[in-house]
Amino acid sequence: MRSLWKGSLGFGLVNIPIRMYAATGKQDIKFRYLHKECLTPIQYEKRCPACEREITNDEIVWGYEYEKGRFVVLDEEDFDRLPLHTTKTIEILDFVSTAEVDKAYWDRMYYLEPAEGGAKAYQLLLGAMQQLDRSAIAKVTLRSRESLATVWVRSGVLVLSTMFYAGEVRSAQGLNIGADTITVTDKEQELAVKLIEELTTSFKPERYTSDYRTALSELIAAKVAGADVKEVPSVARTQVVDLMEALRASLQEAQLEQKKATKRTRKEKVG
């Protein structure tokens, strides 16, 4: 795995040399746009309409439009001169209880690895955070942008998750969720709780796969092979008319599936 950032993790007067690695990676199937007539891949040109010619990457600069049609230009040297301590340091600002961190603020996740000479301080920080069940709120500059971040412990490794600032997470206030107009009876609530309890299990991420990506891969393979593609009938779902009946039917179905799963588990143990 190739590191994408090198710097240090600073807390108090302690600086830990760090390498950062991407902790996640999309597995989407990628498509290209083709010209329908000849199936040639479409090209996207970087073209200046004023000069009427295609331009190269080294001719492109960053411009901020401070008034309509008027720009101030920034280059790499301008960004390097920014008075930020976070360009090469993950600067820890505070430690907070891990339970207090709202995951709605999280964006991207990265693994942190100690670089040469940093293993002992890394283990010291990791152990103390585990013992106290604390996470760190920090700032770091990635790709010329300073981000708020959380440093936390996952599977015995320090992990950094970039965060949205408070003003970037939209409020749910104003949504009409029916709280003022709908009355839920105790019996309905009781059945809903039983259904959720029946469907509750341990979280195992490997149990969940993308049915869409699998079906799409099979569709592409069939197209390549020149085979007929069969349409899968959609699952019919009727609108809920009687909520209580729907809850009871769902509960009975969940209990039946649970019994089948228990029988399968017993057979596997015996076998």
trRosetta pair geometry for C-beta under 8 A, 3 or more apart (Angstrom, degrees):
i j d omega theta_ij theta_ji phi_ij phi_ji
1 21 5.1 45 142 -148 126 139
1 22 8.0 -145 -169 49 112 74
2 21 7.6 144 84 -122 33 93
3 6 6.2 68 132 -63 137 86
3 19 4.1 -69 -117 -176 147 108
3 20 6.1 100 -161 59 91 45
3 21 5.6 -76 -108 -74 59 78
3 113 7.5 -110 -95 44 116 119
4 20 6.0 -65 61 96 77 91
4 21 6.7 117 8 -119 89 36
4 22 6.1 52 -5 -35 139 89
4 110 7.7 -108 53 -132 116 126
5 19 7.4 149 83 -161 56 47
5 20 3.9 -3 60 47 102 123
5 110 7.7 9 32 -173 124 156
5 142 6.4 -60 -84 -113 147 95
6 17 7.9 1 -174 -174 87 88
6 18 7.3 171 -151 90 47 57
6 19 5.5 -16 -104 -106 78 70
6 20 7.4 -151 -70 15 34 82
6 88 7.9 -8 104 -150 62 90
6 115 6.8 68 -148 -72 99 146
7 17 7.8 -161 120 -146 26 56
7 18 5.9 -14 74 61 63 96
7 20 7.7 4 27 -14 93 114
7 87 7.9 -175 -113 115 139 47
7 88 4.0 -176 -127 -178 109 59
7 89 5.5 -149 162 -74 120 33
7 90 6.7 129 95 -18 122 76
7 140 7.9 156 66 -144 153 104
8 15 4.5 7 170 -175 143 96
8 16 6.0 147 -164 70 79 41
8 17 5.4 -47 -100 -97 84 42
8 18 5.7 131 -128 10 25 93
8 88 6.8 42 17 138 83 82
8 89 5.1 -19 67 -114 88 79
8 90 7.1 -140 103 26 43 75
8 118 7.9 -164 -129 -103 81 141
9 15 7.4 147 71 -159 42 49
9 16 4.4 -19 57 60 95 103
9 18 4.7 81 -23 -42 96 140
9 89 7.5 148 -98 -164 17 68
9 90 4.6 -16 -111 61 68 114
9 92 7.2 49 178 -33 82 105
9 112 6.6 55 -57 -169 139 145
9 122 7.8 87 50 -103 135 81
9 125 7.5 -152 115 71 131 174
9 138 8.0 -42 -146 -130 85 160
9 151 7.2 107 -146 -118 126 158
9 158 7.6 7 -101 136 170 157
10 14 6.9 162 -148 88 54 54
10 15 5.0 -15 -97 -103 86 73
10 16 7.5 -171 -73 19 38 70
10 89 5.0 7 -5 -174 121 120
10 90 6.8 168 20 77 70 57
10 91 5.5 -12 62 -112 111 57
10 92 6.3 -152 92 15 57 85
11 14 5.6 -10 66 61 71 102
11 92 4.1 -1 -93 46 90 142
11 125 6.7 124 34 -119 141 127
11 136 6.9 -87 -91 -127 129 146
14 121 5.7 178 -177 -157 120 129
14 125 7.6 -180 112 -66 145 116
15 89 7.3 -64 -132 -126 105 115
16 114 6.2 -73 174 -119 107 93
16 118 4.5 102 -170 -159 75 115
16 121 4.6 -157 -95 104 101 120
16 122 5.3 126 -163 -70 140 74
16 125 6.8 -87 -38 -2 153 143
17 114 6.6 77 80 -169 73 67
17 115 3.7 -80 131 59 109 110
17 116 6.5 -23 89 57 150 54
17 117 6.0 61 22 70 132 92
17 118 4.1 -145 49 -45 77 134
18 90 6.6 -17 45 10 159 122
18 112 5.3 -31 -157 -162 119 100
18 113 6.9 127 -160 67 64 43
18 114 6.6 -53 -102 -111 56 39
18 115 6.1 -91 -30 -10 5 98
18 118 6.7 -130 -62 141 53 168
18 122 7.9 135 -93 -96 84 115
19 112 7.5 143 74 -158 44 51
19 113 4.7 -25 64 66 95 99
19 114 7.8 19 18 104 83 9
19 115 5.2 112 -30 -70 92 93
20 110 4.9 15 -173 160 102 134
20 111 7.2 153 -156 78 52 49
20 112 5.9 -22 -101 -101 71 65
20 113 7.7 -176 -79 22 24 78
20 160 6.8 -39 -128 36 116 133
21 110 6.3 154 73 -167 38 81
21 111 4.6 -16 62 58 99 99
21 113 6.7 38 -6 -8 113 115
22 25 6.5 85 127 -67 124 87
22 108 7.9 -48 -137 171 84 116
22 110 6.0 -53 -106 -112 33 79
22 111 7.9 5 82 16 14 84
23 109 4.2 -67 62 117 129 96
23 110 5.4 -172 -13 -114 99 18
23 111 4.9 125 -81 -32 99 82
23 159 6.4 33 -71 -140 160 108
24 108 7.1 -136 41 -156 119 77
24 109 5.5 79 -14 55 111 102
27 210 7.5 -175 86 10 113 142
27 213 6.9 38 114 -143 100 163
28 213 7.3 -129 -126 -103 43 117
29 213 6.2 156 -20 -141 105 86
29 216 5.5 -155 24 118 153 133
29 217 6.7 -168 -79 -72 141 76
29 220 7.4 -159 -169 -29 149 149
32 41 5.1 -26 149 -127 134 106
32 42 7.5 179 164 32 86 79
33 41 7.1 96 79 -156 56 63
33 42 4.4 -28 101 25 105 126
34 39 4.9 -2 173 -150 136 51
34 40 6.4 141 -158 65 80 27
34 41 5.8 -53 -101 -93 71 42
34 42 6.6 -161 -108 -21 16 84
35 38 5.3 9 93 48 117 82
35 39 6.7 -98 67 -37 69 9
35 40 4.8 4 28 52 116 83
35 41 8.0 -31 -3 31 81 3
35 42 6.2 129 -50 -73 76 83
36 39 7.6 16 -150 -69 17 55
45 54 5.1 -83 -171 -113 115 111
46 54 6.4 89 72 -162 62 77
46 55 5.4 -82 117 63 100 80
46 56 7.7 120 76 -101 129 12
46 57 7.6 96 42 -75 167 56
46 60 7.0 -58 176 -66 144 130
47 52 8.0 3 178 -151 103 28
47 53 7.0 -160 -147 109 79 22
47 54 5.2 -49 -95 -98 78 58
47 55 6.9 145 -116 6 25 82
48 51 4.2 30 97 36 127 101
48 52 7.2 -62 92 -15 77 20
48 53 6.3 1 49 58 97 64
48 54 8.0 152 12 -120 74 13
48 55 5.3 63 -23 -30 105 125
49 52 6.9 23 -167 -78 33 57
51 55 7.5 79 65 -63 137 110
55 59 4.4 -109 -178 78 111 137
55 60 6.7 127 121 -57 124 85
56 59 5.2 97 60 3 70 104
56 60 7.8 -130 104 -14 43 91
57 60 5.7 -57 -158 22 42 116
61 73 5.2 26 128 -161 137 109
61 74 7.2 165 170 67 97 43
61 75 5.9 -50 -139 -87 109 80
62 73 7.0 130 80 -159 56 58
62 74 4.6 -34 81 66 112 93
62 75 7.3 174 31 -84 93 32
63 71 3.9 1 -177 -173 115 138
63 72 7.0 152 -154 71 65 35
63 73 5.4 -29 -98 -98 79 66
63 74 7.5 174 -87 19 30 74
64 71 6.3 139 65 -155 38 75
64 72 5.2 -18 58 56 96 89
64 74 6.9 45 -12 -10 104 113
65 68 7.2 35 173 -109 115 26
65 69 7.5 63 -147 -7 109 13
65 70 6.9 113 -153 71 65 47
65 71 5.4 -41 -90 -92 57 79
66 70 6.2 -56 61 99 80 96
66 71 7.3 132 9 -123 78 28
66 72 5.9 38 -14 -7 123 106
67 70 4.2 16 63 44 97 117
74 78 4.4 -119 -157 78 84 151
74 79 6.7 88 160 -47 117 83
75 78 5.4 109 52 4 56 102
75 79 7.7 -117 108 0 36 89
76 79 5.8 -57 -155 37 37 109
76 80 6.3 37 150 -21 69 107
77 80 5.5 -53 -145 37 35 114
77 81 6.4 33 155 -21 65 107
78 81 5.9 -60 -151 34 30 109
78 82 7.6 54 147 -46 59 84
79 82 5.9 -24 -166 -13 42 114
79 144 5.2 -39 -155 -135 146 110
80 87 8.0 82 -136 -142 53 158
82 87 7.5 139 74 -65 103 122
84 87 5.2 110 92 -38 106 90
84 141 5.7 81 134 -51 147 143
84 146 6.0 -146 -137 -77 143 128
85 89 5.9 -39 150 55 79 126
85 91 5.7 68 105 -66 110 146
86 89 5.9 -99 -122 71 40 74
86 90 7.3 51 -146 -109 87 28
86 91 5.2 -92 -91 4 90 114
86 139 4.7 -81 -93 120 150 96
86 140 5.3 -160 -177 -124 111 25
86 141 4.5 126 111 -19 93 92
86 146 5.6 90 76 -127 138 102
87 141 4.8 -27 -100 55 46 142
89 140 7.6 -135 104 -114 39 75
90 112 7.7 -59 3 -110 164 138
90 138 5.2 28 171 159 86 146
90 139 7.6 171 -158 80 50 38
90 140 4.6 -15 -110 -84 74 115
90 149 7.0 -67 -149 70 104 146
90 151 6.9 99 155 -66 136 132
90 160 6.6 -103 -130 -104 147 144
91 138 5.8 155 79 -162 44 87
91 139 5.1 -14 60 56 101 87
91 140 7.2 171 18 -72 70 59
92 95 7.4 18 175 -60 121 76
92 136 4.5 -48 -133 -176 112 131
92 137 7.3 104 -157 72 65 43
92 138 4.7 -47 -96 -94 49 101
92 151 6.7 -64 -97 25 102 136
93 136 7.8 133 41 175 58 83
93 137 5.2 -53 60 100 102 90
93 138 6.0 167 1 -106 81 37
93 139 6.5 63 -38 -12 116 93
94 136 7.2 163 88 -155 41 59
94 137 4.7 7 57 46 88 111
95 129 7.6 -141 -139 -112 121 89
95 132 7.7 29 160 106 137 140
95 134 4.6 13 179 176 111 133
95 135 7.1 158 -155 81 65 32
95 136 5.4 -38 -99 -99 70 67
95 137 7.6 -166 -86 12 20 76
96 100 5.2 -98 157 68 114 128
96 101 6.5 127 93 -60 124 88
96 134 6.7 141 70 -156 27 81
96 135 5.9 -27 65 65 80 83
96 136 7.8 138 18 -111 73 20
96 137 6.1 45 -3 -25 116 108
97 100 4.5 89 71 -7 91 108
97 101 8.0 -157 95 -18 55 78
97 133 6.7 20 -150 113 72 94
97 134 6.6 -66 -102 -109 32 62
97 135 7.7 19 123 21 18 86
98 101 6.1 -47 -164 12 43 113
98 133 5.2 -98 13 167 117 78
98 134 6.3 -175 -40 -141 84 11
98 135 4.6 106 -101 -24 71 104
98 152 6.3 102 -124 -134 107 117
99 133 7.5 20 -19 149 91 120
101 105 7.4 -104 -178 48 79 120
101 135 5.4 -24 -34 60 143 152
101 150 5.7 80 -148 -122 146 150
101 152 7.4 -116 34 -72 166 136
102 105 5.4 85 85 -6 89 102
103 106 5.2 -32 -164 5 61 121
104 169 5.8 90 132 -146 108 138
105 148 7.8 -51 167 101 120 124
105 150 7.8 104 96 -28 113 122
105 163 4.4 16 146 -159 101 105
105 164 5.2 -134 -153 49 64 82
105 169 6.0 -69 -95 -55 69 142
106 109 7.3 17 179 -66 118 91
106 150 6.9 -59 -96 26 92 127
106 161 4.6 -25 -140 159 103 134
106 162 7.6 104 -160 77 56 46
106 163 6.0 -47 -98 -103 38 73
106 164 8.0 -32 26 4 9 83
107 147 7.6 -99 43 -161 141 135
107 161 6.9 149 47 171 57 81
107 162 4.5 -45 60 92 114 92
107 163 6.1 179 -1 -103 95 17
107 164 6.0 120 -54 -42 109 77
108 161 6.9 179 88 -151 34 61
108 162 5.0 18 48 34 82 110
109 159 6.1 -6 -168 178 98 115
109 160 7.4 154 -155 85 49 47
109 161 4.9 -20 -100 -100 73 84
110 159 6.9 154 79 -163 44 66
110 160 4.8 -17 63 64 98 95
110 161 7.5 173 20 -81 68 37
110 162 7.7 55 -2 -23 108 89
111 157 5.8 -15 -147 149 100 137
111 158 7.7 109 -166 84 57 57
111 159 5.9 -41 -105 -108 51 74
111 160 8.0 174 -95 22 4 77
112 122 7.9 -165 126 -139 105 116
112 151 7.2 3 -8 -139 151 105
112 157 7.2 160 55 166 67 88
112 158 4.3 -43 62 96 119 103
112 159 6.6 -169 7 -95 90 21
112 160 5.6 83 -46 -18 113 102
113 157 7.8 -26 -83 -153 68 110
114 118 3.7 -158 -164 97 100 100
114 119 4.6 158 95 -83 152 49
114 121 7.5 146 -124 64 130 80
114 122 3.8 -107 -67 -30 125 153
114 123 8.0 -47 -31 -28 149 73
115 118 5.3 58 54 14 60 128
118 121 5.7 -67 -162 51 64 106
118 122 5.3 71 141 -33 87 109
119 122 5.5 -60 -147 36 27 116
119 123 6.3 23 160 -17 66 107
120 123 5.9 -55 -148 37 29 107
120 124 6.3 33 152 -22 63 107
121 124 5.4 -51 -147 34 33 117
121 125 6.4 32 156 -16 66 104
122 125 6.1 -59 -152 38 27 106
122 126 6.1 25 154 -17 65 112
122 158 6.9 -119 -164 -2 94 134
123 126 5.6 -54 -139 40 31 113
123 127 6.0 32 161 -20 66 109
124 127 6.1 -58 -146 37 23 108
124 128 6.4 19 158 -15 61 110
125 128 6.0 -60 -147 38 28 108
125 129 6.3 25 157 -17 65 109
125 158 7.2 19 103 -79 113 139
126 129 6.0 -60 -149 38 27 108
126 130 6.4 26 155 -18 64 108
126 153 6.1 116 -155 -106 81 115
126 156 7.5 57 171 -169 136 52
126 157 7.8 -54 -127 -142 137 17
126 158 5.6 -112 -92 -54 100 97
127 130 5.7 -56 -148 37 30 111
127 131 6.2 30 156 -21 65 108
128 131 5.7 -53 -145 35 31 112
128 132 6.3 7 163 1 65 112
128 134 7.8 -24 128 42 77 123
129 132 6.4 -68 -141 50 26 95
129 133 7.8 73 164 -105 56 7
129 134 5.0 -107 -142 67 70 87
129 135 7.1 75 -164 -89 118 32
129 136 7.2 -68 -109 -30 132 96
129 152 7.5 -170 161 -143 137 43
129 153 5.5 158 107 -35 118 120
129 158 7.9 86 45 -103 153 95
130 133 7.3 17 -171 -74 29 47
130 153 5.3 -47 -76 55 85 178
135 150 5.3 4 163 -171 126 104
135 151 6.6 165 -171 78 73 49
135 152 4.2 -19 -120 -92 107 94
135 153 7.9 -136 -96 4 74 72
136 150 6.9 143 76 -162 52 51
136 151 4.1 -8 58 54 108 104
136 152 7.5 -163 26 -64 67 53
137 148 7.2 -18 -171 -172 91 97
137 149 7.5 147 -161 81 46 48
137 150 6.3 -28 -101 -102 55 65
138 148 7.7 141 82 -166 42 51
138 149 4.8 -33 72 72 89 98
138 150 7.3 144 23 -104 85 16
138 151 5.4 40 -3 -16 132 109
138 160 7.4 -63 60 -132 133 107
139 146 6.0 8 -178 -177 107 102
139 147 7.1 165 -152 83 61 41
139 148 6.1 -39 -99 -105 72 47
139 149 6.7 148 -105 18 20 92
140 146 7.3 170 91 -148 27 61
140 147 5.9 -21 66 60 75 88
140 149 5.3 8 14 -5 108 144
140 160 7.0 22 2 -176 156 146
140 162 7.5 -103 60 -98 110 90
141 144 7.2 2 176 -132 103 14
141 145 6.7 167 -152 80 69 27
141 146 4.7 -37 -92 -90 82 66
141 147 7.3 145 -104 11 30 72
142 145 6.4 -30 72 62 61 80
142 147 6.0 -20 27 7 102 124
142 162 7.0 -87 29 -83 140 137
147 162 4.4 -17 152 -147 148 109
147 163 6.8 141 167 43 94 57
148 162 7.2 106 77 -167 50 63
148 163 4.3 -60 100 68 96 106
148 164 7.5 -18 56 95 115 12
148 165 5.7 123 -1 -81 134 71
149 160 5.2 2 176 -172 133 97
149 161 6.3 157 -159 80 77 43
149 162 5.1 -47 -99 -106 89 46
149 163 5.7 174 -99 2 27 93
150 160 7.2 159 81 -153 46 50
150 161 4.9 -7 56 57 95 97
150 163 5.9 84 -17 -50 89 123
151 158 6.0 0 -176 -173 100 104
151 159 7.1 161 -153 81 52 42
151 160 5.3 -21 -98 -97 74 75
152 158 7.5 151 79 -152 24 58
152 159 5.6 -29 68 63 74 93
152 161 7.0 -6 19 5 111 109
153 156 7.2 16 -175 -97 100 14
153 157 7.2 146 -154 70 61 33
153 158 6.4 -41 -97 -97 62 51
153 159 7.2 135 -122 15 12 90
154 157 5.9 -33 72 63 71 84
154 159 4.6 13 17 -12 117 139
164 168 3.9 -131 -175 89 106 121
164 169 5.1 126 102 -52 135 88
165 168 4.9 90 55 1 71 108
165 169 7.9 -153 90 -6 38 85
166 169 6.5 -63 -156 32 33 101
171 174 7.5 84 107 11 101 100
172 175 5.3 -44 177 6 78 127
178 181 5.4 -84 -153 57 66 94
178 182 4.1 27 159 -4 111 124
179 182 7.1 -48 -99 44 14 92
184 188 5.3 -123 -170 84 81 127
184 189 5.6 94 141 -59 115 95
185 188 4.6 97 57 6 82 102
185 189 6.9 -146 95 -4 44 87
186 189 5.6 -57 -149 39 32 113
186 190 6.2 37 152 -25 66 106
187 190 5.6 -50 -146 33 31 114
187 191 6.5 29 156 -16 64 104
187 244 7.1 9 121 -115 113 116
188 191 5.9 -55 -149 37 30 108
188 192 6.3 32 153 -20 64 108
188 243 6.1 18 -130 120 123 124
188 244 6.3 -94 -95 -85 84 80
188 247 6.8 163 -145 -19 67 162
189 192 5.7 -56 -148 36 31 113
189 193 6.3 32 154 -20 65 105
190 193 5.8 -54 -150 34 29 112
190 194 6.5 29 152 -18 63 106
191 194 5.6 -53 -148 36 33 112
191 195 6.3 35 153 -21 65 105
191 244 6.8 117 17 -139 166 66
191 247 4.1 78 134 143 130 138
191 248 6.6 -56 -149 -65 138 62
191 251 6.4 -100 -167 -43 88 141
192 195 5.7 -54 -149 35 30 112
192 196 6.5 29 153 -17 64 105
192 247 6.2 -72 -69 -130 62 131
193 196 5.8 -56 -149 37 31 110
193 197 6.3 32 153 -20 65 107
194 197 5.6 -54 -146 37 31 113
194 198 6.3 32 154 -22 65 106
194 251 5.8 23 110 -123 110 130
195 198 5.7 -54 -148 34 30 112
195 199 6.4 14 157 -6 64 112
195 247 6.1 -115 -40 -160 140 82
195 250 5.5 28 -132 109 133 113
195 251 4.8 -99 -88 -83 86 84
195 254 6.3 130 -148 10 71 155
196 199 5.9 -67 -146 47 30 102
196 200 6.2 47 151 -46 66 101
197 200 5.5 -42 -148 8 31 121
198 251 6.2 124 11 -144 158 71
198 254 4.2 98 125 125 128 132
198 255 6.0 -64 -148 -67 139 69
198 258 6.4 -107 -171 -38 90 143
199 254 5.4 -76 -65 -140 85 137
201 204 7.9 -53 127 7 111 97
204 207 4.7 78 90 -15 99 111
205 208 6.2 -66 -164 36 48 103
209 213 7.8 -108 163 55 83 110
209 214 6.7 54 135 -37 117 125
210 213 3.7 49 105 13 126 110
210 214 6.4 161 96 -13 69 82
211 214 5.7 -57 -149 39 33 113
211 215 6.1 31 155 -17 68 109
212 215 5.9 -58 -146 40 27 107
212 216 6.1 28 155 -21 64 110
213 216 5.6 -54 -143 38 30 113
213 217 6.3 35 155 -23 64 103
214 217 5.8 -53 -150 32 29 111
214 218 6.5 26 153 -15 63 106
215 218 5.7 -56 -149 39 33 111
215 219 6.2 38 150 -23 66 105
215 232 7.5 -66 -140 -7 135 149
216 219 5.5 -50 -147 34 33 115
216 220 6.4 34 154 -19 64 103
217 220 5.8 -54 -150 35 31 110
217 221 6.3 31 152 -19 64 106
218 221 5.6 -52 -145 37 33 112
218 222 6.3 35 154 -20 64 106
219 222 5.8 -55 -149 36 29 112
219 223 6.4 31 152 -20 64 105
219 229 6.0 47 -138 -133 80 129
220 223 5.6 -54 -149 35 32 113
220 224 6.4 33 152 -20 65 104
221 224 5.7 -52 -148 35 31 112
221 225 6.3 21 155 -10 65 111
222 225 5.8 -62 -145 45 29 105
222 227 4.4 -87 -158 66 82 108
222 228 7.5 -58 178 79 120 25
222 229 5.2 123 116 -87 142 84
223 226 7.6 35 179 -72 29 30
223 227 7.9 -79 -55 47 20 72
223 229 7.0 4 -65 -57 76 126
238 241 7.7 -30 135 -16 111 98
240 243 5.8 56 161 -91 125 63
240 246 4.9 -31 -132 -45 105 163
241 245 7.9 -8 76 52 80 125
242 245 3.9 42 102 19 119 116
242 246 6.4 160 89 -17 63 85
243 246 5.7 -58 -148 38 31 112
243 247 6.3 31 155 -20 66 106
244 247 5.8 -55 -149 35 30 111
244 248 6.3 29 154 -18 65 106
245 248 5.7 -53 -144 37 32 111
245 249 6.1 30 157 -17 66 108
246 249 5.9 -54 -143 39 28 109
246 250 6.2 29 156 -19 63 109
247 250 5.7 -57 -147 38 28 112
247 251 6.2 30 154 -22 64 107
248 251 5.7 -55 -148 35 29 112
248 252 6.4 29 154 -18 64 105
249 252 5.8 -52 -147 36 31 111
249 253 6.3 31 154 -18 64 108
250 253 5.7 -57 -149 38 30 112
250 254 6.2 30 154 -19 65 107
251 254 5.7 -55 -147 37 30 111
251 255 6.3 29 155 -18 64 107
252 255 5.8 -55 -147 37 29 111
252 256 6.4 31 154 -21 63 107
253 256 5.7 -55 -149 35 30 112
253 257 6.4 29 154 -17 64 106
254 257 5.8 -55 -148 38 31 110
254 258 6.3 35 152 -23 64 106
255 258 5.5 -52 -148 34 32 115
255 259 6.6 35 153 -20 64 102
256 259 5.8 -52 -152 32 33 111
256 260 6.6 32 151 -17 64 105
257 260 5.6 -53 -149 37 35 113
257 261 6.3 36 152 -20 66 106
258 261 5.7 -53 -147 36 31 112
258 262 6.4 35 152 -21 64 104
259 262 5.6 -52 -149 34 32 113
259 263 6.5 33 153 -19 64 104
260 263 5.8 -54 -150 35 32 111
260 264 6.5 33 152 -19 64 106
261 264 5.7 -53 -149 35 32 113
261 265 6.4 35 152 -22 64 105
262 265 5.7 -54 -150 34 31 113
262 266 6.5 31 152 -19 65 105
263 266 5.8 -55 -150 35 32 111
263 267 6.4 32 154 -18 65 105
264 267 5.8 -55 -149 36 32 111
264 268 6.3 32 153 -21 65 107
265 268 5.8 -55 -150 35 30 112
265 269 6.5 30 152 -19 64 105
266 269 5.7 -55 -150 35 32 111
266 270 6.3 29 153 -17 66 107
267 270 5.7 -56 -146 39 32 109
267 271 5.9 27 157 -15 67 110
268 271 5.8 -55 -140 42 28 108
